[in-house]
């Protein structure tokens, strides 16, 4: 298991972003990962429009996951309609 940090941009027009955050945490847990922290940064203006939207809801996740599962995590999140972008970064030990 290695430590990762992931920044996710969600659809800002969602009524309840916490439900989507819980679903993302559930995806990580289903891949045998452990979420240590999720930090909601709130709505922010995007640098460029994504899907004709100018605002996104930013969430930062800290978690541990097997390195072979990171591709599957990105694939699953890429299929979710409410997730605009995600960036997974390996943290130094």
C-alpha positions as CSV (number, residue, x, y, z in Angstrom):
1,X,0.0,0.0,0.0
2,X,1.3,3.4,-0.9
3,X,0.1,6.9,0.1
4,X,-1.7,9.0,-2.5
5,X,-3.3,12.4,-2.7
6,X,-6.1,13.0,-5.2
7,X,-7.8,16.3,-6.2
8,X,-11.2,15.9,-7.7
9,X,-13.4,18.6,-9.3
10,X,-17.1,17.8,-9.0
11,X,-20.1,19.4,-10.6
12,X,-20.8,22.6,-8.6
13,X,-24.5,22.5,-9.4
14,X,-25.1,19.3,-7.4
15,X,-27.6,19.7,-4.5
16,X,-25.5,17.6,-2.1
17,X,-21.8,17.2,-2.9
18,X,-21.3,15.1,0.3
19,X,-23.1,12.2,-1.3
20,X,-20.7,12.2,-4.2
21,X,-17.8,12.5,-1.8
22,X,-19.0,9.4,0.0
23,X,-19.4,7.5,-3.3
24,X,-15.8,8.3,-4.2
25,X,-14.6,7.2,-0.8
26,X,-16.6,4.0,-1.3
27,X,-14.9,3.4,-4.7
28,X,-11.5,3.7,-3.0
29,X,-12.6,1.3,-0.2
30,X,-13.9,-1.2,-2.8
31,X,-10.4,-1.3,-4.4
32,X,-9.0,-2.3,-0.9
33,X,-7.8,1.2,-0.2
34,X,-8.0,3.2,3.1
35,X,-9.2,6.8,3.0
36,X,-7.4,8.8,5.7
37,X,-8.8,12.2,5.0
38,X,-11.1,14.1,2.6
39,X,-11.1,17.8,2.6
40,X,-13.8,19.8,0.8
41,X,-12.4,23.1,-0.5
42,X,-15.8,24.3,-1.8
43,X,-16.8,26.0,-5.0
44,X,-14.2,27.7,-7.1
45,X,-14.0,29.3,-10.5
46,X,-12.5,27.1,-13.1
47,X,-9.5,28.3,-15.2
48,X,-11.4,27.3,-18.3
49,X,-15.0,26.0,-19.0
50,X,-15.5,22.3,-18.6
51,X,-18.7,20.9,-20.1
52,X,-19.8,24.6,-20.5
53,X,-19.6,25.1,-16.7
54,X,-17.4,27.8,-15.1
55,X,-17.5,26.6,-11.5
56,X,-16.4,23.4,-9.8
57,X,-16.5,21.9,-6.4
58,X,-13.0,20.9,-5.3
59,X,-12.3,18.0,-2.9
60,X,-8.9,16.7,-1.8
61,X,-8.5,13.0,-0.7
62,X,-5.6,11.4,1.1
63,X,-5.6,7.7,1.0
64,X,-3.6,4.5,0.8
65,X,-4.0,2.1,-2.2
66,X,-2.1,-0.7,-3.9
67,X,-0.2,0.9,-6.9
68,X,-1.8,-1.6,-9.3
69,X,-5.3,-0.2,-8.5
70,X,-4.6,3.5,-9.4
71,X,-5.4,2.9,-13.0
72,X,-8.8,1.3,-12.1
73,X,-9.5,4.2,-9.7
74,X,-9.0,6.8,-12.5
75,X,-11.0,4.7,-14.9
76,X,-14.0,4.4,-12.6
77,X,-13.9,8.1,-11.7
78,X,-13.6,9.0,-15.4
79,X,-16.9,7.3,-16.0
80,X,-18.8,9.2,-13.3
81,X,-20.9,12.1,-14.8
82,X,-20.5,14.4,-11.8
83,X,-16.7,14.1,-11.7
84,X,-15.1,16.7,-14.1
85,X,-11.5,16.0,-13.4
86,X,-9.2,14.0,-11.1
87,X,-5.5,14.0,-10.4
88,X,-3.8,11.3,-8.4
89,X,-0.4,12.0,-7.0
90,X,2.0,9.6,-5.2
91,X,3.2,11.1,-1.9
92,X,6.7,10.8,-0.6
93,X,7.2,8.5,2.4
